[in-house]
Amino acid sequence: MTEGTLSVRTERKDEVRQERRRRSDATLDGSQRRKLAIPPEVEARLKEEGRTPRWAIDTGSRIHQLTVQDDYDKVEGVEPVPVVINRKTGEVANQVLLSKPTAFIDEDRRKMDEPRREMERALLRGKNPEDPIAARDDFYAVEGNQISHGGRRSP
């Protein structure tokens, strides 16, 4: 080849770097591209009301369980979103946006967490003959155990 026919080739990494990988500039965080994104105005309204949103699938009696037997309410102004629940058969169901008071969610979490906390308290107590839990023969903590939480909050 002669000098006049040499072409300058850019490296592949430079070519790829110049292309944008984002599909849409609608929102940089991508919240509007996601199928089950909560509209920002609805999310702000629920936060102002002290409620936590949650999508629930409308199959069987699930919505009935959450709205009648639990403290969730349907969120007004948000249409159900159809989603595929079985890729093999193509079965579709609706996701419904529900919300529950945040205080109720916190209370439910504390109740669910209580058995674990009680177990941790028992482990920290060690073998104490006056303690009905530790006095059992099958209780495995020994006197002077050094159980710690490793930076987590104490039980």
VEXGU-909168 format. One line per 2 residues: for each residue x, y, z of C-alpha. Coordinates in Angstrom, 3 decimals. Layout:
N
X,Y,Z ~ ...
# end
This chain:
155
0.000,0.000,0.000 ~ 1.091,3.465,-0.644
0.974,6.314,1.789 ~ -1.961,7.924,0.032
-4.203,4.847,0.454 ~ -3.738,4.375,4.199
-6.886,5.094,6.129 ~ -7.095,5.832,9.800
-9.240,3.315,11.628 ~ -10.823,4.267,14.945
-10.741,1.666,17.637 ~ -13.917,-0.213,18.510
-14.009,1.115,22.086 ~ -14.034,4.707,20.782
-16.913,3.942,18.400 ~ -19.032,2.305,21.100
-18.326,5.029,23.637 ~ -19.888,7.637,21.355
-23.285,5.887,21.219 ~ -25.946,6.578,23.840
-27.265,3.449,25.511 ~ -30.305,5.058,27.111
-33.486,4.251,25.232 ~ -35.413,7.381,26.042
-34.754,10.771,27.534 ~ -38.255,10.906,29.081
-36.750,10.702,32.557 ~ -33.164,10.090,33.440
-34.043,7.817,36.365 ~ -36.206,5.697,34.057
-39.233,5.676,36.344 ~ -41.684,6.313,33.503
-40.290,3.497,31.383 ~ -40.995,0.810,33.938
-44.287,-0.957,33.478 ~ -45.288,-0.784,37.139
-43.953,2.656,37.971 ~ -46.172,4.677,40.275
-47.012,8.057,38.745 ~ -45.056,10.750,40.635
-48.153,12.793,41.482 ~ -49.877,9.712,42.945
-46.754,8.756,44.895 ~ -46.503,12.309,46.311
-50.190,12.298,47.264 ~ -49.885,8.943,49.051
-46.769,10.078,50.907 ~ -48.582,13.230,51.994
-51.466,11.079,53.274 ~ -49.036,8.837,55.189
-49.697,5.784,53.031 ~ -47.354,3.242,51.434
-48.183,2.024,47.892 ~ -47.965,-1.560,46.687
-48.861,-3.365,43.473 ~ -50.923,-6.523,43.918
-51.843,-9.087,41.288 ~ -55.552,-9.565,40.693
-55.806,-13.354,40.655 ~ -58.079,-15.520,42.728
-59.067,-13.787,45.932 ~ -55.825,-11.844,46.443
-57.355,-8.360,46.127 ~ -60.205,-9.408,48.435
-57.678,-10.630,51.018 ~ -55.750,-7.381,50.924
-58.696,-4.961,50.826 ~ -61.274,-6.708,53.007
-59.209,-8.905,55.320 ~ -56.284,-6.476,55.599
-55.912,-2.682,55.676 ~ -55.130,-1.985,52.008
-57.314,0.275,49.857 ~ -57.363,0.651,46.078
-55.668,3.844,44.895 ~ -58.049,6.045,42.939
-56.880,7.463,39.628 ~ -54.518,4.626,38.690
-55.701,2.115,36.125 ~ -54.803,-1.577,36.578
-51.775,-2.673,34.551 ~ -51.993,-5.944,32.588
-48.967,-8.198,33.086 ~ -48.094,-11.666,31.831
-48.148,-14.112,34.745 ~ -47.347,-17.256,32.755
-45.019,-16.908,29.783 ~ -45.678,-20.423,28.512
-49.443,-20.029,28.262 ~ -49.497,-16.253,27.798
-51.874,-15.857,30.739 ~ -52.397,-12.211,31.645
-53.647,-10.682,34.894 ~ -53.998,-7.144,36.161
-51.772,-5.518,38.744 ~ -53.786,-3.173,40.954
-52.211,-0.336,42.920 ~ -53.125,-0.504,46.602
-52.019,1.541,49.586 ~ -51.932,1.029,53.338
-51.230,3.494,56.157 ~ -47.509,3.495,56.850
-48.151,3.309,60.600 ~ -50.029,0.016,60.103
-47.166,-1.402,58.028 ~ -44.651,-0.444,60.726
-46.845,-2.049,63.398 ~ -47.213,-5.250,61.349
-43.448,-5.443,60.853 ~ -42.835,-5.019,64.587
-45.273,-7.849,65.348 ~ -43.634,-10.142,62.793
-40.188,-9.258,64.140 ~ -41.045,-9.887,67.809
-40.361,-13.683,67.860 ~ -36.849,-13.078,66.511
-36.242,-10.318,69.041 ~ -37.426,-12.561,71.888
-35.077,-15.310,70.757 ~ -32.168,-12.849,70.692
-33.042,-11.592,74.167 ~ -33.090,-15.200,75.408
-29.688,-15.849,73.863 ~ -28.283,-12.754,75.508
-29.677,-13.792,78.900 ~ -27.703,-17.037,78.850
-28.407,-19.922,81.240 ~ -30.339,-18.518,84.155
-32.225,-21.022,86.340 ~ -34.770,-18.350,87.281
-35.568,-17.607,83.632 ~ -38.356,-19.930,82.424
-36.957,-19.995,78.886 ~ -33.312,-20.536,79.857
-34.192,-23.065,82.597 ~ -35.311,-25.617,80.008
-32.971,-28.561,79.464 ~ -32.927,-28.018,75.706
-31.727,-24.409,75.991 ~ -28.246,-24.337,74.480
-26.720,-21.051,75.652 ~ -23.977,-21.403,78.210
-23.162,-19.045,81.044 ~ -21.034,-16.099,80.088
-21.816,-16.198,76.394 ~ -20.482,-13.288,74.397
-23.273,-12.809,71.821 ~ -23.287,-9.395,70.197
-25.192,-7.769,67.387 ~ -22.226,-6.676,65.307
-23.368,-3.069,64.969 ~ -27.091,-3.770,64.620
-29.528,-2.263,67.056 ~ -30.082,-4.271,70.211
-33.201,-6.384,70.736
# end
